[in-house]
Amino acid sequence: MFYCERCESRFNATVAAAAGDCPRCKESDGVASKLRFRLFEPSALKVAGLSPSRKAAVPRSQPAK
């Protein structure tokens, strides 16, 4: 799912590939706002019982398990 950081509208990959910028912001305000990719919505992660925040990275001195 792609979303606009300015107006928070969501678009599918077809619209994102064709437009590149948010068509709603461009049409209504004449502003070019890039569409960003978001794999999962934070609310969907919460419903699945997962934490939307990132865990701290493993220090380089310790090997990853």
JOLIN-V592563 format. One record per residue. OMEGA is omega as a letter, one per 30 degrees, with the letter a starting at -180 (none if undefined). Layout:
omega:OMEGA
omega:OMEGA
This chain:
omega:l
omega:a
omega:l
omega:l
omega:a
omega:a
omega:l
omega:l
omega:a
omega:a
omega:l
omega:a
omega:a
omega:l
omega:a
omega:a
omega:a
omega:a
omega:a
omega:l
omega:l
omega:a
omega:l
omega:l
omega:a
omega:a
omega:a
omega:a
omega:a
omega:a
omega:l
omega:l
omega:a
omega:l
omega:a
omega:l
omega:l
omega:a
omega:a
omega:l
omega:l
omega:l
omega:l
omega:l
omega:l
omega:l
omega:a
omega:l
omega:l
omega:l
omega:l
omega:a
omega:l
omega:l
omega:l
omega:l
omega:l
omega:l
omega:a
omega:a
omega:l
omega:l
omega:l
omega:a
omega:none
